[in-house]
Amino acid sequence: MKTESAATDRGALVLAATIVTEATLIDDLAGSGLEVHAIGDRVAPRRANNGTYEGRKLGLRL
């Protein structure tokens, strides 16, 4: 986990972020017979807005 912090005269900001692919749910569902689509971190570890964009794109396609 990457952790950064910065102090200012207004206080402190702490940002903790992981860049790790999370595949547990889609892997569990893969053998269920349901139609399963991968978006976001399952495709590749990236920012949250990538998953939001891919989810909207997939939703419109379905």
ZITARA-V367892 format. One record per residue. N is the residue number from 1. PSI is psi in degrees with one decimal (* if undefined). Layout:
n=N psi=PSI
n=N psi=PSI
This chain:
n=1 psi=134.4
n=2 psi=126.9
n=3 psi=132.1
n=4 psi=149.6
n=5 psi=150.9
n=6 psi=133.0
n=7 psi=139.2
n=8 psi=179.3
n=9 psi=-10.3
n=10 psi=-6.0
n=11 psi=-141.5
n=12 psi=151.1
n=13 psi=127.7
n=14 psi=127.7
n=15 psi=123.8
n=16 psi=123.8
n=17 psi=145.0
n=18 psi=146.8
n=19 psi=72.1
n=20 psi=133.6
n=21 psi=131.8
n=22 psi=114.5
n=23 psi=3.5
n=24 psi=-51.9
n=25 psi=-48.8
n=26 psi=-35.3
n=27 psi=-39.6
n=28 psi=-36.5
n=29 psi=-18.5
n=30 psi=-37.6
n=31 psi=10.7
n=32 psi=-10.8
n=33 psi=-5.1
n=34 psi=154.7
n=35 psi=120.8
n=36 psi=135.4
n=37 psi=141.4
n=38 psi=132.7
n=39 psi=169.3
n=40 psi=-134.5
n=41 psi=-21.6
n=42 psi=-31.1
n=43 psi=-49.3
n=44 psi=146.2
n=45 psi=118.4
n=46 psi=-160.0
n=47 psi=159.2
n=48 psi=-35.0
n=49 psi=-25.1
n=50 psi=-41.7
n=51 psi=-38.9
n=52 psi=-46.0
n=53 psi=-47.7
n=54 psi=-36.2
n=55 psi=-41.9
n=56 psi=-44.7
n=57 psi=-43.8
n=58 psi=-42.8
n=59 psi=-40.3
n=60 psi=-35.4
n=61 psi=-35.6
n=62 psi=*
